[in-house]
Amino acid sequence: MTTDMLSELVGFPGGWLVGVSLDIEWGYQCWVITPERQVHTDGEFYENNLVALSAGRFLVEHSLEVE
């Protein structure tokens, strides 16, 4: 039995996606999918989906600043 489930999926301009998954035992985790379809995470677990979503948004905004 799997404990992971998709909690949120939000699109950003330019083809970026931020997903939040929930692991019942560990908490919420953010995922960033780039326009090139590469998947990245910060490896952290968060207490709620809003904090995880905020972390994912930060990763996208930081990546867009670097480009």
C-alpha positions as protocol buffer text, in pm:
chain_id: "A"
residue {
  index: 1
  type: MET
  ca { x: 0 y: 0 z: 0 }
}
residue {
  index: 2
  type: THR
  ca { x: 139 y: 337 z: -100 }
}
residue {
  index: 3
  type: THR
  ca { x: 129 y: 634 z: 132 }
}
residue {
  index: 4
  type: ASP
  ca { x: 218 y: 898 z: -130 }
}
residue {
  index: 5
  type: MET
  ca { x: -45 y: 1107 z: -303 }
}
residue {
  index: 6
  type: LEU
  ca { x: -51 y: 1424 z: -510 }
}
residue {
  index: 7
  type: SER
  ca { x: -187 y: 1712 z: -304 }
}
residue {
  index: 8
  type: GLU
  ca { x: -141 y: 2014 z: -535 }
}
residue {
  index: 9
  type: LEU
  ca { x: -24 y: 2089 z: -888 }
}
residue {
  index: 10
  type: VAL
  ca { x: 28 y: 2452 z: -992 }
}
residue {
  index: 11
  type: GLY
  ca { x: 145 y: 2583 z: -1330 }
}
residue {
  index: 12
  type: PHE
  ca { x: 373 y: 2882 z: -1379 }
}
residue {
  index: 13
  type: PRO
  ca { x: 456 y: 3083 z: -1693 }
}
residue {
  index: 14
  type: GLY
  ca { x: 702 y: 2923 z: -1930 }
}
residue {
  index: 15
  type: GLY
  ca { x: 594 y: 2566 z: -1865 }
}
residue {
  index: 16
  type: TRP
  ca { x: 709 y: 2531 z: -1503 }
}
residue {
  index: 17
  type: LEU
  ca { x: 504 y: 2314 z: -1266 }
}
residue {
  index: 18
  type: VAL
  ca { x: 511 y: 2285 z: -889 }
}
residue {
  index: 19
  type: GLY
  ca { x: 366 y: 1976 z: -732 }
}
residue {
  index: 20
  type: VAL
  ca { x: 311 y: 1892 z: -368 }
}
residue {
  index: 21
  type: SER
  ca { x: 287 y: 1532 z: -255 }
}
residue {
  index: 22
  type: LEU
  ca { x: 184 y: 1392 z: 80 }
}
residue {
  index: 23
  type: ASP
  ca { x: 352 y: 1104 z: 252 }
}
residue {
  index: 24
  type: ILE
  ca { x: 132 y: 1004 z: 547 }
}
residue {
  index: 25
  type: GLU
  ca { x: 434 y: 923 z: 765 }
}
residue {
  index: 26
  type: TRP
  ca { x: 667 y: 1212 z: 675 }
}
residue {
  index: 27
  type: GLY
  ca { x: 452 y: 1506 z: 558 }
}
residue {
  index: 28
  type: TYR
  ca { x: 436 y: 1722 z: 248 }
}
residue {
  index: 29
  type: GLN
  ca { x: 712 y: 1754 z: -11 }
}
residue {
  index: 30
  type: CYS
  ca { x: 750 y: 1996 z: -303 }
}
residue {
  index: 31
  type: TRP
  ca { x: 845 y: 1899 z: -657 }
}
residue {
  index: 32
  type: VAL
  ca { x: 943 y: 2129 z: -942 }
}
residue {
  index: 33
  type: ILE
  ca { x: 906 y: 2016 z: -1302 }
}
residue {
  index: 34
  type: THR
  ca { x: 1102 y: 2230 z: -1548 }
}
residue {
  index: 35
  type: PRO
  ca { x: 991 y: 2310 z: -1905 }
}
residue {
  index: 36
  type: GLU
  ca { x: 1245 y: 2042 z: -2013 }
}
residue {
  index: 37
  type: ARG
  ca { x: 1054 y: 1790 z: -1798 }
}
residue {
  index: 38
  type: GLN
  ca { x: 1327 y: 1751 z: -1537 }
}
residue {
  index: 39
  type: VAL
  ca { x: 1199 y: 1688 z: -1185 }
}
residue {
  index: 40
  type: HIS
  ca { x: 1364 y: 1845 z: -880 }
}
residue {
  index: 41
  type: THR
  ca { x: 1290 y: 1854 z: -509 }
}
residue {
  index: 42
  type: ASP
  ca { x: 1460 y: 2018 z: -215 }
}
residue {
  index: 43
  type: GLY
  ca { x: 1439 y: 1690 z: -22 }
}
residue {
  index: 44
  type: GLU
  ca { x: 1260 y: 1849 z: 272 }
}
residue {
  index: 45
  type: PHE
  ca { x: 930 y: 1747 z: 431 }
}
residue {
  index: 46
  type: TYR
  ca { x: 687 y: 2013 z: 552 }
}
residue {
  index: 47
  type: GLU
  ca { x: 402 y: 2020 z: 804 }
}
residue {
  index: 48
  type: ASN
  ca { x: 142 y: 2146 z: 557 }
}
residue {
  index: 49
  type: ASN
  ca { x: 83 y: 2181 z: 185 }
}
residue {
  index: 50
  type: LEU
  ca { x: 99 y: 2562 z: 184 }
}
residue {
  index: 51
  type: VAL
  ca { x: 454 y: 2568 z: 320 }
}
residue {
  index: 52
  type: ALA
  ca { x: 560 y: 2300 z: 70 }
}
residue {
  index: 53
  type: LEU
  ca { x: 396 y: 2493 z: -215 }
}
residue {
  index: 54
  type: SER
  ca { x: 575 y: 2809 z: -104 }
}
residue {
  index: 55
  type: ALA
  ca { x: 908 y: 2623 z: -108 }
}
residue {
  index: 56
  type: GLY
  ca { x: 838 y: 2501 z: -461 }
}
residue {
  index: 57
  type: ARG
  ca { x: 742 y: 2851 z: -573 }
}
residue {
  index: 58
  type: PHE
  ca { x: 1071 y: 2981 z: -431 }
}
residue {
  index: 59
  type: LEU
  ca { x: 1265 y: 2719 z: -631 }
}
residue {
  index: 60
  type: VAL
  ca { x: 1088 y: 2825 z: -953 }
}
residue {
  index: 61
  type: GLU
  ca { x: 1137 y: 3198 z: -889 }
}
residue {
  index: 62
  type: HIS
  ca { x: 1503 y: 3145 z: -803 }
}
residue {
  index: 63
  type: SER
  ca { x: 1556 y: 2939 z: -1119 }
}
residue {
  index: 64
  type: LEU
  ca { x: 1391 y: 3206 z: -1334 }
}
residue {
  index: 65
  type: GLU
  ca { x: 1617 y: 3473 z: -1182 }
}
residue {
  index: 66
  type: VAL
  ca { x: 1927 y: 3268 z: -1265 }
}
residue {
  index: 67
  type: GLU
  ca { x: 1824 y: 3229 z: -1631 }
}
